[in-house]
Amino acid sequence: MAVAQAKLGKESDDCSLLPLVHDIIKCMDKDSPDVHQELAKLKTKIQEAREQISNMPGIESSPPEQQQQLATLREQVRTKNQLLQKYKSLCMFDAPKAS
């Protein structure tokens, strides 16, 4: 999973479509024959974005399922925080004082 996140992070650095759209508009203003090449670049970029979205974790879950998972995780965090507070109150983990 860490590899997938690293790959996703590396690819998501360049996800802006605006520079490509700007290049297409410039080519159209100049009546340049490069418009088709720029459109192909945009199409490729959109396809890459679709692939990234389909590879995202949890995308197959519906919004209610995601809400349920979120509620479960929040409850786990709440329980763990309560346990931490309980153990802290026992004073078993007093930090040694620097001398």
N, CA and C atoms as an extended XYZ file, in Angstrom:
297
Properties=species:S:1:pos:R:3:atomname:S:1:resname:S:1:resid:I:1 pbc="F F F"
N         0.822       -1.186        0.000 N   MET     1
C         0.000        0.000        0.000 CA  MET     1
C         0.868        1.253        0.000 C   MET     1
N         1.995        1.213        0.702 N   ALA     2
C         2.897        2.356        0.728 CA  ALA     2
C         3.452        2.637       -0.661 C   ALA     2
N         3.699        1.578       -1.419 N   VAL     3
C         4.191        1.750       -2.784 CA  VAL     3
C         3.125        2.429       -3.633 C   VAL     3
N         1.881        2.017       -3.455 N   ALA     4
C         0.789        2.623       -4.215 CA  ALA     4
C         0.643        4.098       -3.861 C   ALA     4
N         0.791        4.442       -2.574 N   GLN     5
C         0.687        5.830       -2.175 CA  GLN     5
C         1.853        6.640       -2.707 C   GLN     5
N         3.044        6.064       -2.707 N   ALA     6
C         4.208        6.768       -3.234 CA  ALA     6
C         4.037        7.020       -4.724 C   ALA     6
N         3.552        6.008       -5.429 N   LYS     7
C         3.323        6.151       -6.864 CA  LYS     7
C         2.246        7.189       -7.124 C   LYS     7
N         1.176        7.149       -6.332 N   LEU     8
C         0.085        8.089       -6.494 CA  LEU     8
C         0.571        9.504       -6.211 C   LEU     8
N         1.380        9.677       -5.178 N   GLY     9
C         1.908       10.988       -4.841 CA  GLY     9
C         2.792       11.546       -5.935 C   GLY     9
N         3.608       10.685       -6.521 N   LYS    10
C         4.507       11.112       -7.587 CA  LYS    10
C         3.707       11.523       -8.822 C   LYS    10
N         2.685       10.764       -9.170 N   GLU    11
C         1.895       11.061      -10.354 CA  GLU    11
C         0.972       12.253      -10.140 C   GLU    11
N         0.513       12.462       -8.907 N   SER    12
C        -0.443       13.524       -8.663 CA  SER    12
C         0.218       14.900       -8.630 C   SER    12
N         1.554       14.955       -8.688 N   ASP    13
C         2.232       16.237       -8.703 CA  ASP    13
C         1.865       17.044       -9.943 C   ASP    13
N         1.621       16.385      -11.048 N   ASP    14
C         1.337       17.058      -12.308 CA  ASP    14
C        -0.048       16.658      -12.793 C   ASP    14
N        -1.083       17.159      -12.132 N   CYS    15
C        -2.431       16.757      -12.509 CA  CYS    15
C        -3.250       17.917      -13.048 C   CYS    15
N        -2.638       19.045      -13.254 N   SER    16
C        -3.369       20.208      -13.727 CA  SER    16
C        -3.608       20.118      -15.233 C   SER    16
N        -4.847       20.353      -15.602 N   LEU    17
C        -5.212       20.340      -17.019 CA  LEU    17
C        -5.147       21.742      -17.622 C   LEU    17
N        -5.080       22.750      -16.788 N   LEU    18
C        -5.113       24.126      -17.278 CA  LEU    18
C        -3.974       24.476      -18.230 C   LEU    18
N        -2.726       24.053      -17.972 N   PRO    19
C        -1.680       24.384      -18.954 CA  PRO    19
C        -1.959       23.784      -20.334 C   PRO    19
N        -2.501       22.573      -20.349 N   LEU    20
C        -2.821       21.952      -21.638 CA  LEU    20
C        -3.948       22.704      -22.347 C   LEU    20
N        -4.959       23.091      -21.590 N   VAL    21
C        -6.069       23.854      -22.177 CA  VAL    21
C        -5.553       25.199      -22.687 C   VAL    21
N        -4.669       25.811      -21.942 N   HIS    22
C        -4.090       27.085      -22.366 CA  HIS    22
C        -3.318       26.916      -23.678 C   HIS    22
N        -2.540       25.837      -23.772 N   ASP    23
C        -1.788       25.583      -25.005 CA  ASP    23
C        -2.725       25.364      -26.194 C   ASP    23
N        -3.827       24.672      -25.953 N   ILE    24
C        -4.802       24.435      -27.026 CA  ILE    24
C        -5.398       25.758      -27.490 C   ILE    24
N        -5.743       26.609      -26.552 N   ILE    25
C        -6.322       27.907      -26.911 CA  ILE    25
C        -5.317       28.752      -27.692 C   ILE    25
N        -4.046       28.731      -27.254 N   LYS    26
C        -3.015       29.484      -27.987 CA  LYS    26
C        -2.883       28.967      -29.415 C   LYS    26
N        -2.897       27.648      -29.576 N   CYS    27
C        -2.784       27.071      -30.916 CA  CYS    27
C        -3.980       27.444      -31.773 C   CYS    27
N        -5.151       27.486      -31.178 N   MET    28
C        -6.348       27.844      -31.935 CA  MET    28
C        -6.307       29.315      -32.342 C   MET    28
N        -5.779       30.166      -31.451 N   ASP    29
C        -5.670       31.592      -31.786 CA  ASP    29
C        -4.710       31.827      -32.943 C   ASP    29
N        -3.658       31.012      -33.010 N   LYS    30
C        -2.651       31.172      -34.056 CA  LYS    30
C        -2.979       30.359      -35.304 C   LYS    30
N        -4.094       29.651      -35.295 N   ASP    31
C        -4.454       28.744      -36.394 CA  ASP    31
C        -3.325       27.765      -36.678 C   ASP    31
N        -2.741       27.263      -35.604 N   SER    32
C        -1.610       26.354      -35.708 CA  SER    32
C        -2.087       24.930      -35.983 C   SER    32
N        -1.320       24.172      -36.761 N   PRO    33
C        -1.685       22.768      -37.010 CA  PRO    33
C        -1.395       21.868      -35.802 C   PRO    33
N        -0.784       22.428      -34.762 N   ASP    34
C        -0.453       21.649      -33.571 CA  ASP    34
C        -1.654       21.422      -32.653 C   ASP    34
N        -2.821       21.928      -33.030 N   VAL    35
C        -4.008       21.796      -32.173 CA  VAL    35
C        -4.313       20.326      -31.919 C   VAL    35
N        -4.226       19.503      -32.956 N   HIS    36
C        -4.550       18.082      -32.800 CA  HIS    36
C        -3.561       17.394      -31.850 C   HIS    36
N        -2.305       17.795      -31.922 N   GLN    37
C        -1.306       17.227      -31.020 CA  GLN    37
C        -1.606       17.635      -29.582 C   GLN    37
N        -1.969       18.889      -29.371 N   GLU    38
C        -2.286       19.374      -28.024 CA  GLU    38
C        -3.561       18.702      -27.498 C   GLU    38
N        -4.526       18.495      -28.369 N   LEU    39
C        -5.750       17.800      -27.959 CA  LEU    39
C        -5.454       16.356      -27.563 C   LEU    39
N        -4.536       15.724      -28.282 N   ALA    40
C        -4.153       14.354      -27.935 CA  ALA    40
C        -3.491       14.314      -26.562 C   ALA    40
N        -2.655       15.328      -26.263 N   LYS    41
C        -2.026       15.405      -24.942 CA  LYS    41
C        -3.089       15.536      -23.848 C   LYS    41
N        -4.092       16.384      -24.109 N   LEU    42
C        -5.169       16.574      -23.137 CA  LEU    42
C        -5.947       15.281      -22.935 C   LEU    42
N        -6.240       14.605      -24.018 N   LYS    43
C        -6.972       13.337      -23.929 CA  LYS    43
C        -6.174       12.312      -23.115 C   LYS    43
N        -4.872       12.243      -23.346 N   THR    44
C        -4.009       11.325      -22.595 CA  THR    44
C        -4.017       11.680      -21.116 C   THR    44
N        -3.929       12.966      -20.811 N   LYS    45
C        -3.918       13.419      -19.422 CA  LYS    45
C        -5.230       13.074      -18.719 C   LYS    45
N        -6.343       13.246      -19.416 N   ILE    46
C        -7.645       12.905      -18.838 CA  ILE    46
C        -7.735       11.403      -18.595 C   ILE    46
N        -7.235       10.606      -19.516 N   GLN    47
C        -7.245        9.160      -19.341 CA  GLN    47
C        -6.394        8.744      -18.145 C   GLN    47
N        -5.235        9.380      -17.977 N   GLU    48
C        -4.382        9.087      -16.822 CA  GLU    48
C        -5.105        9.433      -15.522 C   GLU    48
N        -5.824       10.550      -15.514 N   ALA    49
C        -6.571       10.953      -14.318 CA  ALA    49
C        -7.664        9.936      -14.007 C   ALA    49
N        -8.343        9.446      -15.036 N   ARG    50
C        -9.372        8.421      -14.830 CA  ARG    50
C        -8.779        7.154      -14.229 C   ARG    50
N        -7.604        6.764      -14.714 N   GLU    51
C        -6.943        5.567      -14.182 CA  GLU    51
C        -6.546        5.765      -12.727 C   GLU    51
N        -6.042        6.954      -12.396 N   GLN    52
C        -5.670        7.241      -11.012 CA  GLN    52
C        -6.893        7.177      -10.107 C   GLN    52
N        -7.999        7.728      -10.564 N   ILE    53
C        -9.219        7.711       -9.761 CA  ILE    53
C        -9.706        6.290       -9.554 C   ILE    53
N        -9.666        5.478      -10.603 N   SER    54
C       -10.155        4.104      -10.461 CA  SER    54
C        -9.245        3.270       -9.566 C   SER    54
N        -7.984        3.674       -9.400 N   ASN    55
C        -7.041        2.950       -8.546 CA  ASN    55
C        -7.027        3.441       -7.106 C   ASN    55
N        -7.812        4.473       -6.802 N   MET    56
C        -7.824        5.012       -5.441 CA  MET    56
C        -8.456        4.012       -4.480 C   MET    56
N        -7.880        3.905       -3.274 N   PRO    57
C        -8.473        2.997       -2.293 CA  PRO    57
C        -9.825        3.523       -1.818 C   PRO    57
N       -10.795        2.623       -1.729 N   GLY    58
C       -12.117        2.980       -1.225 CA  GLY    58
C       -13.067        3.490       -2.277 C   GLY    58
N       -12.619        3.602       -3.514 N   ILE    59
C       -13.480        4.151       -4.562 CA  ILE    59
C       -14.645        3.214       -4.869 C   ILE    59
N       -14.454        1.936       -4.566 N   GLU    60
C       -15.512        0.966       -4.845 CA  GLU    60
C       -16.606        0.994       -3.777 C   GLU    60
N       -16.365        1.686       -2.676 N   SER    61
C       -17.358        1.780       -1.601 CA  SER    61
C       -18.342        2.901       -1.897 C   SER    61
N       -19.584        2.661       -1.527 N   SER    62
C       -20.604        3.695       -1.703 CA  SER    62
C       -20.454        4.743       -0.597 C   SER    62
N       -21.011        5.923       -0.791 N   PRO    63
C       -20.920        6.952        0.258 CA  PRO    63
C       -21.456        6.491        1.625 C   PRO    63
N       -22.583        5.767        1.692 N   PRO    64
C       -23.009        5.289        3.017 CA  PRO    64
C       -22.009        4.308        3.644 C   PRO    64
N       -21.387        3.461        2.821 N   GLU    65
C       -20.371        2.542        3.347 CA  GLU    65
C       -19.167        3.317        3.866 C   GLU    65
N       -18.770        4.362        3.149 N   GLN    66
C       -17.652        5.188        3.586 CA  GLN    66
C       -17.986        5.901        4.893 C   GLN    66
N       -19.229        6.368        5.022 N   GLN    67
C       -19.649        7.017        6.266 CA  GLN    67
C       -19.615        6.034        7.427 C   GLN    67
N       -20.035        4.793        7.173 N   GLN    68
C       -20.005        3.768        8.212 CA  GLN    68
C       -18.571        3.456        8.627 C   GLN    68
N       -17.677        3.344        7.650 N   GLN    69
C       -16.266        3.101        7.957 CA  GLN    69
C       -15.686        4.252        8.764 C   GLN    69
N       -16.044        5.471        8.390 N   LEU    70
C       -15.562        6.655        9.100 CA  LEU    70
C       -16.060        6.649       10.543 C   LEU    70
N       -17.328        6.315       10.748 N   ALA    71
C       -17.884        6.259       12.100 CA  ALA    71
C       -17.176        5.187       12.925 C   ALA    71
N       -16.904        4.049       12.318 N   THR    72
C       -16.202        2.970       13.013 CA  THR    72
C       -14.794        3.410       13.416 C   THR    72
N       -14.087        4.045       12.501 N   LEU    73
C       -12.727        4.506       12.793 CA  LEU    73
C       -12.720        5.585       13.879 C   LEU    73
N       -13.703        6.478       13.835 N   ARG    74
C       -13.785        7.512       14.877 CA  ARG    74
C       -14.045        6.891       16.239 C   ARG    74
N       -14.886        5.876       16.272 N   GLU    75
C       -15.159        5.188       17.535 CA  GLU    75
C       -13.900        4.500       18.055 C   GLU    75
N       -13.124        3.911       17.160 N   GLN    76
C       -11.874        3.277       17.566 CA  GLN    76
C       -10.904        4.310       18.138 C   GLN    76
N       -10.825        5.469       17.513 N   VAL    77
C        -9.947        6.528       18.005 CA  VAL    77
C       -10.413        6.995       19.378 C   VAL    77
N       -11.718        7.160       19.535 N   ARG    78
C       -12.262        7.591       20.813 CA  ARG    78
C       -11.930        6.574       21.916 C   ARG    78
N       -12.098        5.294       21.609 N   THR    79
C       -11.799        4.236       22.576 CA  THR    79
C       -10.315        4.240       22.935 C   THR    79
N        -9.458        4.377       21.947 N   LYS    80
C        -8.021        4.369       22.202 CA  LYS    80
C        -7.596        5.596       23.008 C   LYS    80
N        -8.208        6.731       22.735 N   ASN    81
C        -7.896        7.928       23.518 CA  ASN    81
C        -8.323        7.751       24.977 C   ASN    81
N        -9.474        7.130       25.179 N   GLN    82
C        -9.928        6.863       26.547 CA  GLN    82
C        -8.959        5.927       27.265 C   GLN    82
N        -8.489        4.912       26.560 N   LEU    83
C        -7.516        4.001       27.167 CA  LEU    83
C        -6.211        4.715       27.501 C   LEU    83
N        -5.768        5.581       26.602 N   LEU    84
C        -4.550        6.346       26.873 CA  LEU    84
C        -4.716        7.207       28.113 C   LEU    84
N        -5.842        7.880       28.224 N   GLN    85
C        -6.093        8.713       29.397 CA  GLN    85
C        -6.130        7.866       30.662 C   GLN    85
N        -6.723        6.698       30.565 N   LYS    86
C        -6.793        5.799       31.718 CA  LYS    86
C        -5.395        5.389       32.158 C   LYS    86
N        -4.545        5.001       31.204 N   TYR    87
C        -3.195        4.567       31.537 CA  TYR    87
C        -2.340        5.729       32.033 C   TYR    87
N        -2.567        6.918       31.488 N   LYS    88
C        -1.827        8.086       31.963 CA  LYS    88
C        -2.193        8.398       33.410 C   LYS    88
N        -3.445        8.184       33.755 N   SER    89
C        -3.887        8.495       35.117 CA  SER    89
C        -3.341        7.493       36.131 C   SER    89
N        -2.878        6.346       35.668 N   LEU    90
C        -2.303        5.356       36.577 CA  LEU    90
C        -0.891        5.734       37.021 C   LEU    90
N        -0.293        6.713       36.375 N   CYS    91
C         1.051        7.211       36.714 CA  CYS    91
C         2.123        6.138       36.593 C   CYS    91
N         1.913        5.169       35.787 N   MET    92
C         2.917        4.129       35.603 CA  MET    92
C         3.989        4.575       34.623 C   MET    92
N         3.684        5.566       33.837 N   PHE    93
C         4.610        5.984       32.796 CA  PHE    93
C         5.178        7.365       33.075 C   PHE    93
N         5.608        7.586       34.281 N   ASP    94
C         6.213        8.866       34.610 CA  ASP    94
C         7.518        9.012       33.831 C   ASP    94
N         7.656       10.125       33.208 N   ALA    95
C         8.871       10.387       32.425 CA  ALA    95
C        10.007       10.689       33.385 C   ALA    95
N        11.179       10.126       33.132 N   PRO    96
C        12.322       10.428       34.004 CA  PRO    96
C        12.719       11.887       33.828 C   PRO    96
N        13.026       12.523       34.930 N   LYS    97
C        13.379       13.944       34.885 CA  LYS    97
C        14.867       14.087       34.591 C   LYS    97
N        15.169       14.990       33.692 N   ALA    98
C        16.576       15.237       33.319 CA  ALA    98
C        17.245       15.978       34.468 C   ALA    98
N        18.458       15.583       34.776 N   SER    99
C        19.161       16.250       35.888 CA  SER    99
C        20.274       17.120       35.402 C   SER    99
